[in-house]
C-alpha cells in the first residue's frame, strides 16, 4: 500500500499523531484525506475533508459512511488516556469505549469500502498493548484489547485482501503522552514511520526510538509465531 493517490481517513485528527498523519498523508500525495475530529476543523488544503466524528457516536459514524464514497486507508488513531487507577471502573469503561469499541465500530462501518478497494487498516496502539503501564493501567487494558482485535481482524480479513497494521508506539510528545520527564518522539517523526511501515508491509509498526528495539524480538518471537499458527484456523468461506 502506498499513500500516493489514495483516499485516507484519520480519526482523532485535530492534534498530536492524528494531525501529523493528516499532514504526512498530504505530503505523500494522498488524493483525499478525511480528517475526523470531535469538533469542526478547518484546513487550508482542498484535499482535506473535515468530518465531525466522535468514534463513540453511532450517528456520526453513519454520517461519515454516507459522506465517503471510496476509501483505501482507515487510520484508527482516536484514543484517550485518563491516568486513572485500576479500581476506577468508570475510567476503564471510558477507555474501552474509545480505544477498543471506537476502533471496532469504525472498522465495521468502513469494511465494505475497504474490502472493495482491498485497502488497509492502521490501528494506532501503544507498547502498553504488550506490557502494562502501571501509571495508566486502565489505558493499558484497553490497548491490549485493541491489539487482540487487530490480530483477529488481520487473520479474518486477509482472505478479502484487506491488510491490518498495529502501531506499537512508545512515548510521543503529545497532550496524551506520558507525564514523565523522559525522551519522547515527535508526532511528525511517528507519522512518517507509520506510513513507512504501511508501505513496507510491516504488520507491527514500531515507530519511535523506544519501541524500535522491541521490533526484532517481537517479529521473531514466540508470540508472533503463535499468531501465525493460529491463522491456520481461520474459517474457510463457503
C-alpha positions in Angstrom: 0.0 0.0 0.0 1.3 3.5 -0.9 -0.4 6.7 0.2 0.1 8.5 -3.1 -3.2 8.9 -5.0 -5.1 7.1 -2.2 -8.1 8.1 0.0 -7.3 8.2 3.7 -9.5 8.6 6.8 -7.7 9.6 10.0 -9.7 9.7 13.3 -8.5 11.9 16.1 -7.1 14.3 13.5 -7.2 17.5 15.5 -3.9 17.2 17.3 -0.8 15.1 18.1 -0.2 12.0 16.0 -3.6 12.3 14.1 -2.8 15.9 13.0 0.7 14.8 11.9 -0.8 11.8 10.0 -3.0 14.1 8.0 -0.1 16.3 7.0 2.1 13.3 6.2 -0.6 11.8 4.0 -0.8 15.1 2.1 2.9 15.3 1.8 2.9 11.8 0.3 0.4 12.7 -2.4 -2.9 11.4 -1.0 -5.7 12.2 -3.3 -8.2 12.8 -0.5 -7.8 12.9 3.3 -10.8 12.7 5.6 -9.9 14.3 8.9 -12.2 13.0 11.7 -12.5 15.3 14.8 -15.0 15.7 17.6 -15.2 19.5 16.8 -15.4 21.3 13.5 -12.0 21.6 11.8 -10.8 24.0 9.1 -7.9 23.0 6.8 -6.3 25.1 4.0 -5.6 22.2 1.7 -8.6 21.4 -0.6 -7.7 17.7 -0.5 -8.8 17.6 3.2 -12.4 16.9 4.0 -13.1 17.6 7.7 -15.6 15.3 9.4 -17.2 15.9 12.8 -16.6 12.4 14.1 -16.8 11.1 17.6 -15.9 7.4 17.3 -18.3 6.6 20.2 -21.3 8.2 18.4 -23.1 5.8 16.0 -24.9 8.6 14.3 -21.7 10.5 13.5 -20.1 7.3 12.2 -23.0 6.6 10.0 -22.9 10.2 8.7 -19.2 9.7 7.8 -20.1 6.5 6.0 -22.6 8.4 3.9 -20.1 11.1 3.1 -17.2 8.9 2.0 -17.7 7.1 -1.3 -14.3 5.3 -1.5 -11.6 4.5 1.0 -8.2 3.0 0.7 -6.7 3.5 4.2 -8.5 3.7 7.6 -6.3 5.0 10.4 -8.0 4.4 13.8 -6.0 6.9 15.7 -8.6 8.4 18.1 -7.9 7.5 21.7 -7.9 8.7 25.3 -5.6 8.3 28.2 -7.1 9.3 31.6 -4.3 8.2 34.0 -6.8 6.6 36.3 -6.3 3.9 39.0 -7.1 0.3 38.2 -10.0 0.4 40.6 -11.7 3.2 38.6 -14.3 1.2 36.6 -15.7 4.3 35.0 -12.3 5.2 33.6 -11.9 1.6 32.3 -15.2 1.8 30.6 -14.3 5.2 29.0 -11.0 3.8 27.8 -12.7 0.7 26.3 -15.5 2.8 24.7 -12.9 4.9 22.7 -9.8 2.8 22.4 -11.5 -0.6 21.8 -15.1 -0.2 20.7 -14.4 3.1 18.7 -11.8 1.1 16.7 -14.2 -1.8 16.3 -17.2 0.3 15.2 -15.2 2.4 12.7 -13.7 -0.8 11.2 -17.1 -2.5 10.9 -18.6 0.6 9.4 -16.0 1.1 6.7 -15.2 -2.5 6.0 -17.4 -2.7 2.8 -15.4 0.2 1.3 -12.1 -1.3 2.4 -13.0 -4.7 1.0 -13.9 -3.1 -2.3 -10.6 -1.3 -2.5 -8.6 -4.1 -1.0 -7.4 -1.5 1.4 -5.6 -1.1 4.7 -6.5 -0.6 8.3 -4.0 1.0 10.7 -4.7 0.8 14.4 -2.6 3.3 16.4 -1.9 1.4 19.7 1.0 1.5 22.2 3.7 -0.5 23.7 1.2 -0.7 26.6 -0.6 -3.3 24.4 2.3 -5.7 25.0 3.3 -4.7 28.6 1.0 -3.0 31.1 2.0 0.5 32.2 1.3 1.0 35.9 0.9 4.7 35.5 -2.2 4.2 33.5 -3.4 0.6 33.9 -7.0 1.1 32.5 -5.5 2.6 29.4 -3.1 -0.4 29.1 -6.1 -2.8 29.4 -7.9 -1.1 26.6 -4.9 -1.0 24.3 -4.1 -4.7 24.9 -7.7 -5.5 23.9 -7.4 -3.3 20.8 -4.2 -5.2 19.9 -6.1 -8.5 20.2 -8.8 -7.0 18.0 -6.2 -6.0 15.5 -4.7 -9.5 15.3 -8.2 -11.0 14.8 -9.0 -8.6 12.1 -5.7 -9.3 10.3 -6.4 -13.0 10.2 -10.1 -12.8 9.3 -9.7 -10.1 6.6 -6.6 -11.4 4.8 -8.8 -13.5 2.5 -10.6 -10.4 1.4 -7.4 -8.6 0.5 -7.5 -6.1 3.5 -4.3 -5.7 5.4 -4.2 -4.7 9.1 -1.4 -3.0 10.9 -0.8 -2.3 14.6 1.3 0.7 15.6 3.0 0.0 18.8 4.3 3.4 19.8 6.4 4.4 22.8 6.4 7.8 24.4 5.3 10.6 22.0 5.3 14.3 22.7 1.6 15.0 22.7 -1.1 16.1 25.1 -1.8 12.4 25.8 1.9 11.5 26.2 3.3 10.1 29.4 3.5 12.6 32.2 7.2 11.8 32.9 10.4 13.6 32.1 11.7 11.1 29.6 12.6 11.4 25.9 9.6 11.5 23.6 9.4 11.2 19.8 7.8 14.0 17.8 4.3 13.3 16.3 5.8 14.2 12.9 8.5 11.5 13.1 6.0 8.9 14.3 3.6 9.7 11.4 6.4 9.3 8.9 7.4 5.9 10.5 3.8 4.8 10.4 3.3 5.3 6.7 6.8 3.9 6.0 5.7 0.8 7.9 2.5 0.5 5.9 4.4 0.9 2.7 6.9 -1.8 3.8 4.1 -4.2 4.8 5.1 -4.3 8.5 2.2 -6.0 10.4 3.5 -4.4 13.6 5.0 -0.9 13.3 7.4 0.3 16.0 7.7 4.0 15.1 10.0 5.6 17.6 13.4 5.2 19.3 11.9 3.5 22.4 9.8 1.0 20.6 12.2 0.2 17.7 14.4 -2.1 19.8 11.4 -4.3 20.5 10.7 -4.8 16.8 13.1 -7.7 16.0 12.4 -9.6 19.2 8.7 -9.3 18.6 8.8 -10.3 14.9 11.0 -13.3 15.6 9.4 -14.2 19.0 7.1 -16.9 20.3 4.0 -14.7 20.4 4.3 -13.7 16.7 5.0 -17.3 15.7 1.9 -18.4 17.7 -0.2 -15.8 15.9 0.9 -17.2 12.5 0.0 -20.7 13.7 -3.5 -19.5 14.8 -4.1 -18.1 11.4 -4.4 -21.7 10.1 -7.7 -21.9 12.0 -9.5 -19.1 10.1 -12.8 -20.5 8.9 -13.0 -21.1 5.1 -15.8 -19.1 3.5 -18.3 -21.2 1.6 
